[in-house]
Amino acid sequence: MPDKTFEPKIVAFFCNWCTYMAADSAGVSRMKYAPNARVVRLMCSGRIDPQFVLDAFAKGADGVLIGGCHPGDCHYQEGNYKTLRRVQLLKRVLKEMGIEEERFRLEWISAAEAERLRATMNDMVEKVRALGPLRLSNKEVMREEVAV
């Protein structure tokens, strides 16, 4: 049974031009969503380094969310395609490390989709809350896995 007092820590890496703007719009519109995420603003989701994700988990995050422009709408032409390739690799690495798939998520959210951002944030927090805290037996292993 899940711990009712557990509040997951989510690290969210958002593209400046789309997902971050959707978060800004949600805030300006006073949409209510779970306050569990700490947002890291990137110029493009394509700038996400796999090390950022691994470090977030190693330093106590219970989940990681990456948000970017829809494919074909990237302000840097192909940044979100790079993101997609990196996420596929990271999912395999995280699975081998024993981290549940639901703790790591990629979403394409445009600047006009504040409601979708709200729903995504709430959904991710609920799914991670149901999983409980991330308990890694040896967080130092995560630093070694980056060489992949």
HULINBEL-V636872 format. One record per backbone hydrogen bond with DSSP energy under -0.5 kcal/mol. CO is the residue of the C=O (numbers start at 1). NH is the residue of the N-H. Records with the same first field share a line. If there is no record, write none. Layout:
BEGIN
CO->NH, NH
END
This chain:
BEGIN
2->4
3->6
6->8
8->10
9->62, 63
10->12, 38
11->13, 65
12->14, 40
13->67
14->42
15->20
18->22
19->23
20->24
21->25
22->26
23->27
24->28
25->29
26->31
27->30
31->33
34->37
36->10
37->39
38->12
39->41
40->14, 42
42->16
43->17
44->47
45->48
49->52, 53
50->54
51->55
52->56
53->57
54->58
55->59
56->61
57->60
63->11
64->105
65->13
66->107
67->15
68->109
70->73
74->77
76->78
78->81, 82
79->83
80->84
81->85
82->86
83->87
84->88
85->89
86->90
87->91
88->92
89->93
90->94
91->95
92->96
93->97
94->99
95->98
98->100
100->103
101->104
103->64
105->66
107->68, 109
110->113
113->117
114->118
115->119
116->120
117->121
118->122
119->123
120->124
121->125
122->126
123->127
124->128
125->129
126->130
127->131
128->132
133->135
134->136
138->141, 142
139->142, 143
140->143, 144
141->145
142->146
144->147
145->148
END
